[in-house]
Amino acid sequence: MLVKELVVVSGKGGTGKTCITASLAVLASDKVLVDCDVDAANLHLLLEPRQQEKKPFYGLPKARIEKQDCLECALCASLCHFDAIRGFAVQPLACEGCGVCFHACPCNAVKMVDNLSGYLFLAQTNYGPLVYAQLAVAEGNSGKLVAAVRQQAREVAEKKGSALIITDGPPGIGCPVIASLSGVDLALLVTEPTLSGLHDLERILALVEHFQEKAAVCINKWDLNQENSREIEAISESKGVPVVGKIPYDPEVNKAVRRRLPVVRLNGGPAAREIVKMWDRLAQVLSLQ
């Protein structure tokens, strides 16, 4: 079975992306859920997963100086662009694992050693399997971890015969977002009717266009500034991107978050009703109906 992938991204944080993803997790059937915001995963806060597996994630190796072999020539320190070598020792939090010191050392005193950068989790929720991860403090390579999370989710989906993967993507437009966008069937861009929302929507639209991915737009709290919402619709139309959802401001969303529930589980309020309608439109775009 061909597995479809829907990723929910925003171009910035604070647009309500994760709350919307959690509700889609309730509404969709036969799916695997993914949180690719590996720097600060929070989808699990609304889905209350039961952890099944915890796997270590190793990023780029980091340098270590073997003191017994070191001539203390300080060549490595002079070449390090990250100021990670002090007192003829590598500071692990500053080391980026570039390997320059390893290749430059005249006495082979520098070793590149495996570096535990975080963990990947496989869990079960009331709405289906959830794959997510967490980087350790001050660790990089989040794009690499995003790729590992997506690969794990695809393996789970193929094993279960699931038709769909729903991914809560990272905020922004950097490496983790690119890693979560590549090769998906549809990117749902969640924005808000603010000046920063307009700016970041244009950035994420440009990114999606660059990678030639199919996109749709959701305007969250659209009624708080209807003029900006109309501008978002105009921008989307100019790019040939449909607006599939206009979710009104609804205090019930905050109530649902406080209760650690997707809002569509709490009641049939205006936000929940619009999310249900939006899911029907998304399912049609993805040819799931």
Buried (B, 14 or more C-beta within 10 A) or exposed (E): EEBBBBBBBBBBEEBBBBBBBBBBBBBBEEBBBBBBBBBEBEBBEBBEBEEEEEEEBBBBBBBBBEEEEBEEBEBBBEBBEEEBBEEBEBBBEBBBBBBBBBEBBEEEBBBBEEBEBBBBBBBEBEBBBBBBBBBEEEBBBBBBBBBBBBEBBBEBBEEBEBBBBBBBBBBBBEBBBBBBBBEBBBBBBBBBBBEEBBEBBBEBBEBBEEEEBEBBBBBBBBBBBEEBBEBBBEBBEEBEBBBBBBBBEBEBBEBBBEEEBBBBBBBEBBBBBBBBEBBEBBBEBBEBE
